[in-house]
């Protein structure tokens, strides 16, 4: 395994940190205050756009002519440091991994930088691929995955993807990657292994090959 692709939010840190609730509030405010969607329609449209396009932003771009850069700047303008703190255990785990380590996320680069700085691990990643990698198409569309592999110059078979979203692992598996689900979501056949927390990843890698990995590591 030459490269590990890490999702960012609720993968490198626990969803118990509840950072995403701050972003959720900003998304709702943007839809209502900036786009002008009536408040009583915001939740319904958000759910519909998420289901149809993978991220709310795509629905707003397609149906409300929203500028994606304006949206990304607005919704990620949150106090990351109020929810995340330096994580020495995560840093130790990442340092121990000899593979190329990259971030592959549906969020913005500015948000990535703030999160990695807050966790104290910004210097440990070789590349960052954000929502812009495929012209704002998000995971689980296949195009972002292909663009990431093209940029890395690697075949999917040489990569592992670590994610908290089951749906986002399906295209990774179709491209030949080893797929690791972080968290307690119900798994699917295309998920190779499941961890309670990302810091358990070395226990998986110690198995050597995908066929030798335990299917689930409990804890967390």
N, C-alpha and C positions, 0 to 999 in steps of 0.2 A: 504494500500500500504506500503510494508516493505522496498522496495529498488527502487532507481532511477538510471538507467544507462544513463550516459551522453556520447554522442560523444564529441570529442575534437574540431577539427578544423572547423571553420565557424559555430560552435554551441555555445561554451562557449564565443566566441568573434564574432564580426560581420565580415562578408566577406569584408566589406569596409576597414578593416585593411590591406587587401591584403597581408597577410603573405604567402599564398600559392603560390603566383607568384615567391617568392624566391625559394621555394622547386621545383616548376615546372622547373625553370632554371637549378637547380642542376640535376634533372632527365634527362633533355635533354643533359646536359654536360656528365653525366655518360654514357648514351647510345652511345654518339658519341666518347668521349675521352677515356673511359675505356673499353667499350665493342667493340668499333670499327665499329659501325653501321654508314654507310654513312649519312652525315648530311641531305641530301634530303629525306632520308627514315625515319628519327626519328619521325616526327609528325604522319605519317601514321601508323607506328608500334605501337606507343604509344596509339593511338586511338583504334587500333585493340586489343591490349593486355588488355586495360581497359575494352573494351566491352566484350571480351571473358572470362576474368579471374577476373574482379573486381578491380585489381590494376596492374599497369605496372610491378611491381616486379615479379608477377607470370609468366607473359609471358617471362621475361628475364631469370627466373630460368628454365623454361621448354624448351626454344628454344635456349638459349645462355649459359647455365650452369653457370649462375651468382651466386655467393655466397650471400645469402640474408643478412647476417650480414654486409658484405662489402658495399652492396647497401644501407642498412638502415643508416649506419654511414655516408656515403657520402651525400646522398640526404637531410638528416636532419641537416647537418652542415651549418646552416644559423643563421644570427643575429636576433633572435626572439625579442630581446629588441628594435630593430629599428622599429618594427611595433606594438608591444603590450606593454601596460603599466598597472600598478596597477588599478584595477577596483573596487572601494569601493561599488558600487551598486550591482555588481555581488556577492561580498563577503557577503553583507547584506542578499541577497536573499538565498544564500547557507546556511548561518548560521541559517536562519529561518526554514529550512526544517528539520524535525526530522528524516526522513528516512535515511537508509544507502545510502550513495552516492558513486558511482563508476564511473570510466572512462572506456569506452569500445570503442577502436579506432583501425583503420587500420594502425596507425603510430607506431613509436617505443617508448619504455619507456623513452629513453633519451629525445626525442622530447616532450613527455608529461610533463616530469619534468621541462623542460625549459619554456614551455608555462604556466604551473600552477604557477611557480615561478614569471614569468613576470606579470601575472594577480593578484598575491598576494593571491592565494587561495589554495596553495599546501597542507596546513594542514587540509583542509576540506573534503578530499576524503578518504574513508576507504580502497579502493582497486583500482588498475589499471590493466586493461587487454589490452594488446597491440596485435600487429599482430602475436606475438609468441604463443598466447593462444591455437591455433589449428594448430601448425606447419606451420605457415605462410599462412594459408588459410584466406582470408579476409572476412569481411562482403561484400556482403549478402549471402555467403555460409552459410548453416544452422549450420555446425559443430561448428564454434566459439561461437554462441549463446548458444548451448547446453553445451559447455565447461564452459562458464561463469556461467551459472545456476548451473552446477555441483559443481564448485568451491565455489559458494556462498551458496550452499545447499538450494536453493530456487526454488519454482515452478514459472513458468512464470506468472501465475495469480497474484502473489504477487509483480510483478515488473512493472515499467513504463520505457519506453525507450524514450529518447529525442535526436533527430537527425535532421540534415539539409538535409539528403539524403532520398528521398521518397523510393527508392528501398531498402535501408537498414532497413526500418521499416516493410517490408512485412514479413520476417521470425520472427521478434519479435511478430507481431500480431498472426502468426500461432502457436506460442508457448504460447499464452494467455496473452501477455503483453498489457498494455495500451500504445498506440503509440502517441507521440507528435512530430509534424513536426515544426521545427524552420526555419523561412524564408518565402520567397514569392513564392516558387516553386509551381507548380500545384499539388494539392493533389490527393489522391486515396481513394477508399472506405475503405481500411485497415488502413488508418490514422484516429485515433479517434479525434484529435484536432490539430489545427494549431496556432502557435504564431508568431508574427513578430520578437520577441527577447526572449532569454531565461530568461531574468529578469522578464518576465510576468508569469512565471510558478506558483508562489503563487496564482495568480488570477484563474488559472485552478484548482489547488488543493483545493481552497476554495469551489469549487462546490461539493466536497465530494465524488461523484462516477462518473464513466465514463459517465453514462447515464445522469447525471445532468450537465455535463460540457457544456459551450458554444462551438460551433463548431470552431469558429475562434475568435481570439482577434487581432484587428487591432492595428496599431501604428508602432513605430519604425522609 
